[in-house]
Amino acid sequence: MKKELRIKKNKDFQVVFQKGRSFANRQFVVYALPKEDQGFFRIGLSVSKKIGNAVTRNRIKRYIRQSILELKDSLLPGMDYVIIARKPAAEMDFFAVKSSIIHVLKVGKVLKKSAKNQ
């Protein structure tokens, strides 16, 4: 994922947490904030130390990034997203992570209508 598509600064995370809307399922919480001045979406990831060691956390982040990369044409542009992994995500494989991400994004109505179970 390109660097300009990531949220890195704590200030940007805090703005999305405070002003964005959230939706969740068992494995993930997603915060979404519309940004009219940008024509692309940005993603921020948060995986707590409570979830596991560094290897586990990095694997979850890789799975989430790859899922978002495969869904990039279906996501609404002009938004900032922060994805927070919950404890059950530690035992999931890539395909389970991707289907869970699709589910939570559908719950939040931020997937375009053309995104039919990719």
C-alpha positions as CSV (number, residue, x, y, z in Angstrom):
1,M,0.0,0.0,0.0
2,K,1.4,3.4,-1.0
3,K,2.6,5.7,1.8
4,E,0.1,8.5,0.9
5,L,-2.7,6.0,1.5
6,R,-1.8,5.5,5.1
7,I,-2.7,7.5,8.2
8,K,0.5,7.7,10.3
9,K,0.2,10.8,12.6
10,N,-1.4,10.5,16.0
11,K,-3.3,13.8,15.3
12,D,-4.9,12.3,12.2
13,F,-5.9,9.2,14.2
14,Q,-7.5,11.4,16.9
15,V,-9.5,13.4,14.4
16,V,-11.0,10.2,12.9
17,F,-11.8,8.8,16.4
18,Q,-13.5,12.0,17.5
19,K,-15.3,13.1,14.4
20,G,-15.8,9.9,12.5
21,R,-18.5,7.3,12.9
22,S,-17.8,3.8,14.0
23,F,-19.1,0.3,13.1
24,A,-17.9,-3.1,14.3
25,N,-18.2,-6.8,14.3
26,R,-16.5,-9.4,16.5
27,Q,-13.1,-9.1,14.9
28,F,-12.7,-5.4,13.8
29,V,-13.8,-1.9,14.6
30,V,-13.8,0.6,11.8
31,Y,-13.9,4.4,12.1
32,A,-14.8,6.3,8.9
33,L,-14.5,10.1,8.4
34,P,-15.5,11.8,5.1
35,K,-12.8,14.2,3.8
36,E,-14.1,16.4,0.9
37,D,-10.7,17.8,0.0
38,Q,-9.1,14.5,-0.9
39,G,-9.9,12.3,-3.9
40,F,-8.6,9.1,-2.4
41,F,-9.0,7.1,0.8
42,R,-6.5,6.7,3.6
43,I,-6.2,3.7,6.0
44,G,-4.9,3.7,9.6
45,L,-4.3,0.4,11.4
46,S,-4.3,-0.3,15.1
47,V,-3.4,-3.7,16.6
48,S,-2.9,-3.7,20.3
49,K,-0.3,-5.6,22.3
50,K,-3.1,-7.4,24.0
51,I,-3.7,-9.3,20.8
52,G,-0.3,-11.1,20.7
53,N,3.4,-10.8,20.1
54,A,5.0,-8.8,17.3
55,V,4.8,-11.6,14.8
56,T,1.1,-12.0,15.4
57,R,0.4,-8.3,15.2
58,N,2.4,-7.8,12.0
59,R,0.6,-10.8,10.4
60,I,-2.8,-9.3,11.2
61,K,-1.7,-5.9,9.7
62,R,-0.4,-7.6,6.6
63,Y,-3.7,-9.5,6.1
64,I,-5.7,-6.2,6.6
65,R,-3.5,-4.3,4.2
66,Q,-3.8,-7.0,1.5
67,S,-7.6,-7.2,2.0
68,I,-7.9,-3.4,1.6
69,L,-5.6,-3.5,-1.5
70,E,-8.0,-6.1,-3.1
71,L,-11.0,-4.0,-2.1
72,K,-9.6,-0.6,-3.1
73,D,-11.9,-0.2,-6.1
74,S,-15.0,-0.9,-3.9
75,L,-14.2,1.5,-1.1
76,L,-15.6,5.0,-1.1
77,P,-12.9,7.6,-2.0
78,G,-12.5,10.8,0.0
79,M,-12.6,9.0,3.3
80,D,-10.2,8.3,6.2
81,Y,-10.6,4.8,7.7
82,V,-9.1,3.5,11.0
83,I,-9.3,-0.2,11.4
84,I,-8.8,-1.6,14.9
85,A,-8.3,-5.4,15.3
86,R,-9.9,-7.2,18.2
87,K,-8.7,-10.3,20.0
88,P,-10.4,-12.9,17.8
89,A,-8.5,-11.6,14.7
90,A,-5.3,-13.3,16.1
91,E,-6.5,-16.8,15.1
92,M,-7.8,-15.9,11.7
93,D,-6.3,-16.8,8.3
94,F,-6.2,-14.3,5.4
95,F,-9.5,-15.4,3.8
96,A,-11.3,-15.1,7.2
97,V,-9.8,-11.6,7.7
98,K,-10.9,-10.5,4.3
99,S,-14.5,-11.7,4.7
100,S,-14.7,-10.1,8.1
101,I,-13.4,-6.8,6.7
102,I,-16.0,-7.0,3.9
103,H,-18.7,-7.7,6.5
104,V,-17.8,-4.8,8.7
105,L,-17.5,-2.4,5.7
106,K,-20.9,-3.4,4.5
107,V,-22.3,-2.8,8.0
108,G,-20.9,0.7,7.8
109,K,-22.2,1.2,4.2
110,V,-18.8,2.3,2.9
111,L,-18.5,-0.3,0.2
112,K,-19.8,0.6,-3.3
113,K,-22.8,-1.4,-4.5
114,S,-20.6,-3.2,-7.1
115,A,-18.7,-5.0,-4.3
116,K,-20.4,-8.3,-4.4
117,N,-18.5,-10.9,-2.3
118,Q,-15.2,-10.6,-4.0
